[in-house]
């Protein structure tokens, strides 16, 4: 079969690799759509964002990772009769599996398990010739992690259930109350999903900022009521005027810089919460006064399994729109062009690039 193999940093090639066989706890997915995630770009450049988020340190990536963890497709083979009900079904692939025995797993914090197997990441597998990923004709998946899709959800939309589930988890970390005002910094796929989730959960004013017009146009198409280009408007003045000087109850920072953190804390209302979605090695500074009035800072990493179910229901019910986020499509044979398009998003206007085997 064909697969997009990351041999080493910035060396991504479509190769012929062995078609995977199902183990007894697995099913085989014929991949129909796979998204290029921001973390895929970071893996492509030699980073390991999963390790930074979950372990709090950099871990070198092994060679020969088949990239891609945002994927959906059809179940064409099963490893045991236990999964016969899935044969021929359209499914979303939840791409990570945990040990089930550590403190994090036993307290329902599966997203923080240190012994995670992650499709498309190379995490936890030990030595392999090729690490499994969704940018391929076929990909194996644990049968317990195949989520059947509602009829009205397309494969391309389903490929975006991973960032939507991550967004659902982040909003859950914030304990959003209906009637809140929310600021989302950064209009990438995660930011666009968070902006829609908070709206679905009852937020009133949703401010979404970016330095480019293209994703902000997408935001308008999804119903975000305050998309703001920070190069053309004074965000602080606009937000404070709209909220009558009180600021916002929640800020979600998907950018992760000193500037974004300063803006977030400046606009955060008393008892408000800043949720960070970026883990990097940037140094930022605060004063204790920045947290006065019971302001708080937390972070969000990955998602839990129940967040996927919520994401599917939100998409099925039309409360979140994912089609407007899909700006480009490439066949698997042109995967490098897809990565170029994402890396050059300032020129291409890319928000979400979908690879179609």
C-alpha positions as CSV (number, residue, x, y, z in Angstrom):
1,X,0.0,0.0,0.0
2,X,1.0,3.7,-0.3
3,X,1.8,5.7,2.8
4,X,3.3,9.1,3.7
5,X,6.5,8.2,5.7
6,X,8.4,10.7,7.7
7,X,11.9,9.3,7.4
8,X,13.5,12.1,9.4
9,X,12.7,15.8,10.0
10,X,11.6,17.5,6.7
11,X,12.0,14.2,4.7
12,X,8.4,13.1,4.0
13,X,8.0,10.6,1.1
14,X,5.1,8.6,-0.3
15,X,6.4,5.0,-0.2
16,X,5.2,1.4,-0.8
17,X,4.9,-0.2,2.7
18,X,3.4,-3.5,3.8
19,X,-0.3,-3.5,4.3
20,X,-1.0,-3.9,8.0
21,X,-2.6,-7.1,9.3
22,X,-5.2,-7.0,12.1
23,X,-4.4,-8.2,15.5
24,X,-7.2,-9.8,17.5
25,X,-8.1,-6.4,19.2
26,X,-7.9,-4.4,15.9
27,X,-9.8,-3.6,12.8
28,X,-8.4,-2.4,9.5
29,X,-9.6,1.0,8.1
30,X,-9.6,1.8,4.5
31,X,-8.7,5.5,4.9
32,X,-11.1,7.9,3.1
33,X,-9.8,11.2,4.5
34,X,-7.0,12.4,6.8
35,X,-6.4,15.9,8.0
36,X,-3.0,17.7,8.3
37,X,-2.9,18.9,11.9
38,X,-0.7,21.7,13.2
39,X,1.1,19.0,15.2
40,X,1.9,17.1,12.0
41,X,3.7,20.2,10.8
42,X,5.7,20.2,14.1
43,X,6.5,16.5,13.7
44,X,7.6,17.3,10.2
45,X,10.0,19.8,11.6
46,X,11.4,17.5,14.2
47,X,9.4,18.5,17.3
48,X,7.3,16.2,19.4
49,X,4.3,18.1,20.6
50,X,2.6,15.0,22.3
51,X,5.6,14.7,24.6
52,X,5.7,18.4,25.3
53,X,2.0,18.4,26.2
54,X,1.9,15.1,28.1
55,X,5.3,14.5,29.5
56,X,6.5,18.0,29.8
57,X,9.7,17.4,27.9
58,X,11.0,16.9,24.4
59,X,11.4,13.3,23.2
60,X,13.1,12.5,19.9
61,X,10.9,11.0,17.2
62,X,11.8,7.6,15.7
63,X,12.4,7.4,12.0
64,X,9.7,6.1,9.5
65,X,6.5,7.5,11.1
66,X,3.5,7.3,8.9
67,X,2.0,10.6,9.7
68,X,-1.7,11.4,10.3
69,X,-3.9,11.0,13.3
70,X,-7.0,12.9,12.1
71,X,-8.7,10.3,9.9
72,X,-11.8,8.4,9.1
73,X,-12.7,5.6,6.7
74,X,-14.4,2.2,6.2
75,X,-13.8,-0.9,8.3
76,X,-12.7,-3.5,5.7
77,X,-11.2,-6.2,7.9
78,X,-11.6,-7.3,11.6
79,X,-9.2,-9.1,13.9
80,X,-11.9,-11.1,15.7
81,X,-15.6,-11.8,15.7
82,X,-16.0,-9.4,18.6
83,X,-15.9,-6.6,16.0
84,X,-18.1,-8.1,13.2
85,X,-20.7,-5.4,13.8
86,X,-18.2,-2.9,12.5
87,X,-17.4,-4.6,9.2
88,X,-18.3,-2.3,6.3
89,X,-19.2,0.6,8.7
90,X,-18.1,4.2,8.2
91,X,-16.0,5.2,11.3
92,X,-14.0,7.9,12.9
93,X,-10.7,6.7,14.3
94,X,-9.8,7.7,17.9
95,X,-6.0,7.6,17.4
96,X,-4.7,6.9,20.9
97,X,-4.9,4.1,23.4
98,X,-3.6,4.0,26.9
99,X,-2.3,1.5,29.5
100,X,-5.5,1.4,31.5
101,X,-3.6,0.8,34.7
102,X,-1.8,3.9,35.7
103,X,-3.1,6.6,38.2
104,X,-4.2,8.8,35.3
105,X,-6.2,6.0,33.5
106,X,-7.8,4.8,36.7
107,X,-9.0,8.3,37.6
108,X,-10.4,8.9,34.1
109,X,-7.6,11.2,32.9
110,X,-6.6,9.0,29.9
111,X,-5.3,12.0,28.0
112,X,-2.4,12.2,30.5
113,X,-1.3,8.6,30.4
114,X,2.5,8.3,30.0
115,X,2.2,4.9,28.3
116,X,0.1,6.0,25.4
117,X,0.1,4.3,22.0
118,X,-0.6,7.0,19.4
119,X,-1.3,6.5,15.7
120,X,0.6,9.0,13.6
121,X,3.0,10.0,16.4
122,X,5.3,7.1,17.0
123,X,4.6,7.3,20.7
124,X,4.8,4.2,22.8
125,X,5.2,1.6,20.1
126,X,8.8,0.4,20.7
127,X,10.7,-0.7,17.6
128,X,8.8,-0.9,14.4
129,X,9.8,-0.8,10.7
130,X,6.9,1.7,10.1
131,X,4.9,3.4,12.7
132,X,1.1,3.4,11.9
133,X,-0.6,6.5,10.7
134,X,-3.6,7.7,8.8
135,X,-1.9,9.2,5.7
136,X,-2.0,5.8,4.0
137,X,-4.3,3.6,2.0
138,X,-5.0,1.5,5.1
139,X,-4.4,1.9,8.9
140,X,-5.0,-0.5,11.7
141,X,-7.0,0.6,14.7
142,X,-8.2,-0.8,18.0
143,X,-11.7,-2.0,17.5
144,X,-12.8,-0.3,20.7
145,X,-11.7,3.0,19.2
146,X,-13.8,3.0,16.0
147,X,-16.7,5.4,16.4
148,X,-19.6,4.8,13.9
149,X,-20.5,7.9,12.0
150,X,-24.0,9.4,11.6
151,X,-25.2,9.2,8.0
152,X,-25.1,12.9,7.4
153,X,-21.5,13.3,8.5
154,X,-19.0,13.0,5.6
155,X,-15.6,11.4,5.8
156,X,-13.9,14.8,5.5
157,X,-15.9,16.2,8.4
158,X,-15.2,13.1,10.4
159,X,-11.5,13.6,9.9
160,X,-11.9,16.8,11.8
161,X,-13.5,15.2,14.8
162,X,-10.1,14.9,16.5
163,X,-9.6,18.7,16.7
164,X,-13.2,19.1,17.6
165,X,-12.8,16.6,20.5
166,X,-9.7,18.5,21.6
167,X,-11.8,21.7,21.6
168,X,-14.6,20.1,23.6
169,X,-12.1,19.0,26.2
170,X,-10.6,22.5,26.4
171,X,-14.0,24.0,26.9
172,X,-14.7,21.5,29.6
173,X,-11.5,22.5,31.4
174,X,-12.9,26.1,31.6
175,X,-16.2,25.3,33.3
176,X,-18.1,27.6,30.9
177,X,-21.3,29.1,32.2
178,X,-24.2,30.1,29.9
179,X,-24.1,33.8,29.2
180,X,-20.3,34.1,29.3
181,X,-18.2,36.2,27.1
182,X,-15.3,34.4,25.5
183,X,-12.0,35.4,23.7
184,X,-10.3,32.8,21.5
185,X,-6.7,33.8,20.5
186,X,-5.8,32.2,17.1
187,X,-8.1,31.2,14.3
188,X,-6.5,27.9,13.3
189,X,-8.6,24.7,13.3
190,X,-8.6,24.4,17.1
191,X,-9.5,28.1,17.6
192,X,-12.3,27.9,15.1
193,X,-13.7,24.8,16.7
194,X,-13.5,26.2,20.3
195,X,-15.3,29.4,19.1
196,X,-18.2,27.2,17.9
197,X,-18.3,24.9,20.9
198,X,-18.5,27.8,23.4
199,X,-21.3,29.3,21.3
200,X,-23.1,26.0,21.4
201,X,-22.7,25.9,25.1
202,X,-24.3,29.3,25.6
203,X,-21.6,32.0,25.3
204,X,-22.9,35.4,24.2
205,X,-20.0,37.4,22.8
206,X,-17.4,35.2,21.1
207,X,-14.3,37.1,20.1
208,X,-11.9,35.3,17.8
209,X,-8.6,37.0,16.8
210,X,-6.0,36.3,14.2
211,X,-3.5,38.3,12.0
212,X,-4.9,37.0,8.8
213,X,-8.2,37.6,7.1
214,X,-8.7,34.2,5.5
215,X,-9.5,32.2,8.7
216,X,-11.6,35.1,10.0
217,X,-13.8,34.9,6.9
218,X,-14.2,31.2,7.7
219,X,-15.1,32.2,11.3
220,X,-17.9,34.4,10.0
221,X,-19.3,31.5,7.9
222,X,-19.5,29.3,11.1
223,X,-21.4,32.0,13.0
224,X,-18.7,33.5,15.2
225,X,-20.0,37.0,16.0
226,X,-16.8,38.9,16.7
227,X,-13.9,37.9,14.4
228,X,-11.1,40.5,14.7
229,X,-7.9,41.0,12.7
230,X,-5.4,42.2,15.2
231,X,-3.4,44.0,12.5
232,X,-6.4,46.2,11.6
233,X,-8.1,46.8,15.0
234,X,-7.3,47.5,18.6
235,X,-8.5,44.3,20.2
236,X,-8.4,45.6,23.8
237,X,-10.5,48.6,23.0
238,X,-13.0,46.6,21.0
239,X,-13.4,43.9,23.6
240,X,-13.7,46.3,26.5
241,X,-16.3,48.4,24.6
242,X,-18.4,45.4,23.7
243,X,-18.3,44.0,27.2
244,X,-19.0,47.4,28.8
245,X,-15.6,47.4,30.5
246,X,-15.8,44.1,32.3
247,X,-13.7,42.0,30.0
248,X,-14.3,38.3,29.1
249,X,-15.0,35.4,31.4
250,X,-12.8,32.9,29.5
251,X,-9.8,33.2,27.2
252,X,-8.5,30.3,25.1
253,X,-4.9,30.9,23.9
254,X,-4.0,28.7,20.9
255,X,-0.9,30.8,20.0
256,X,1.3,30.6,23.2
257,X,3.5,33.7,23.1
258,X,4.3,36.5,25.6
259,X,2.1,38.8,23.6
260,X,-0.9,36.5,23.5
261,X,-0.6,35.8,27.3
262,X,-0.4,39.5,28.1
263,X,-3.4,40.2,26.0
264,X,-5.3,37.3,27.6
265,X,-4.7,38.5,31.2
266,X,-5.4,42.1,30.3
267,X,-8.8,41.2,29.0
268,X,-9.8,38.6,31.6
269,X,-12.6,39.6,33.9
270,X,-12.5,39.1,37.7
271,X,-12.8,35.3,38.5
272,X,-12.1,34.6,34.8
273,X,-10.0,31.7,33.5
274,X,-7.2,31.6,30.9
275,X,-6.9,28.2,29.2
276,X,-3.6,27.5,27.4
277,X,-3.6,25.0,24.6
278,X,0.0,25.4,23.6
279,X,3.0,23.7,25.2
280,X,6.4,25.0,24.1
281,X,9.6,26.2,25.7
282,X,8.8,30.0,25.4
283,X,9.4,32.0,28.5
284,X,6.6,34.3,29.6
285,X,6.4,36.6,32.6
286,X,3.5,37.6,34.8
287,X,3.0,39.7,37.9
288,X,0.9,38.5,40.8
289,X,-1.4,41.4,40.1
290,X,-2.2,39.9,36.8
291,X,-4.1,37.2,38.7
292,X,-5.9,39.4,41.2
293,X,-9.6,39.1,41.5
294,X,-9.4,35.3,41.5
295,X,-8.3,35.1,37.9
296,X,-6.8,31.7,37.1
297,X,-4.6,30.0,34.5
298,X,-5.0,26.4,33.5
299,X,-4.1,24.3,30.4
300,X,-5.7,21.6,28.3
301,X,-4.0,18.6,26.7
302,X,-5.4,16.2,24.1
303,X,-8.9,14.9,24.8
304,X,-10.7,12.1,26.6
305,X,-12.8,9.4,25.0
306,X,-16.1,10.9,26.1
307,X,-15.2,14.2,24.4
308,X,-15.4,12.3,21.0
309,X,-19.0,11.4,21.7
310,X,-19.8,15.0,22.5
311,X,-18.0,16.1,19.3
312,X,-20.0,13.7,17.2
313,X,-23.3,14.9,18.7
314,X,-22.5,18.6,18.2
315,X,-21.6,17.9,14.6
316,X,-24.6,15.7,14.0
317,X,-26.9,18.3,15.5
318,X,-25.6,21.1,13.3
319,X,-24.3,23.1,16.3
320,X,-20.8,23.0,14.9
321,X,-19.9,23.4,11.3
322,X,-16.7,21.8,10.0
323,X,-17.0,21.9,6.2
324,X,-16.2,25.7,6.1
325,X,-12.8,24.9,7.7
326,X,-11.7,22.6,4.9
327,X,-9.9,24.9,2.4
328,X,-7.7,22.5,0.5
329,X,-7.6,18.8,-0.6
330,X,-4.8,16.8,-2.0
331,X,-4.4,13.1,-3.0
332,X,-2.0,11.1,-1.0
333,X,0.5,11.2,-3.9
334,X,0.7,15.0,-3.4
335,X,1.0,15.0,0.4
336,X,4.2,17.1,0.3
337,X,2.2,19.8,-1.5
338,X,-0.4,19.6,1.2
339,X,2.3,20.3,3.9
340,X,3.7,23.1,1.8
341,X,0.2,24.6,1.7
342,X,-0.2,24.4,5.4
343,X,3.3,25.8,6.1
344,X,2.6,28.7,3.7
345,X,-0.9,29.4,5.1
346,X,-0.2,33.2,5.2
347,X,-0.1,33.1,1.4
348,X,-2.4,30.1,0.6
349,X,-5.2,30.9,3.1
350,X,-5.1,27.4,4.4
351,X,-7.1,26.5,7.5
352,X,-7.5,22.7,7.2
353,X,-5.9,20.6,4.5
354,X,-7.4,17.1,3.8
355,X,-5.4,14.3,2.3
356,X,-7.5,11.8,0.4
357,X,-5.9,8.4,-0.4
